[in-house]
């Protein structure tokens, strides 16, 4: 008869929880180490990132152009490409400095324009009081309107009046000192011209503007700063239904341009 083996129960270890607790503490420590590491800013990496962002948004890259002979082999071209990268120059553009520069330029231009307008009014005051010339500030700059009767005989594009010639001569130094582009426009009323010399008001207005331009150029205005255009009756400043309105529309306008992109 087989004897039944007696299996003794293993002793209960009451300190087993220490193993689990130690594992938990180790994992918790590792977790906090990872969190701390990810939250710590690497100064060098931060500076590298900041430099990259600045390079992308605020730098203009200037690469010198080098001629590469076609008969060079691939290795020489690769070496040239490396040299070009070394020769690249980075120029930092400060948006604040650009805005300040533009503001200073605007203030300087406006001050010069105000001085030009003041000098023109002072020089032309007698003719302004007589209503033969007007000086006004417009969006394009300064506009000087001269009545056609002060400059030309009816139906003519030749300046024959000595007073008109001397007036243009006197204001030329002021226009030169303004250092701004000068645009001259010829205008007429809407009545067809009755003259065999000119087929329409377009020719008459263009030649009148050119006649004024020629005098200003002869007196010292650089031709690169001058332009002349004839508009006939397409841009009236008054009605063409009355003699007074038509007289105002027959004019030569001299513009001192403040900004080339602006319009009247």
Secondary structure, 3 states (H helix, E strand, C coil): CCCCCCCCCCCCCCCCHHHHHHHHHHHHHHHHHHHHHHHCCCHHHHHHHHHHHHHHHHEEEECCCCCCCCCCCHHHHHHHHHHHHHHCEEEECCHHHHHHHHHHHHHHHHHHHHHHHHHHHHHHHHHHHCCCEEEEEECCEEEEEEEHHHHECCCCCCECCHHHHHHHHHHHHHHHHHCCCEEEEEECCCCCCCCCCCCCHHHHHHHHHHHHHHHHHHCCCCHHHEEEEECCCCCCCCCCCCHHHHHHHCEEEEEEECCCCCCC
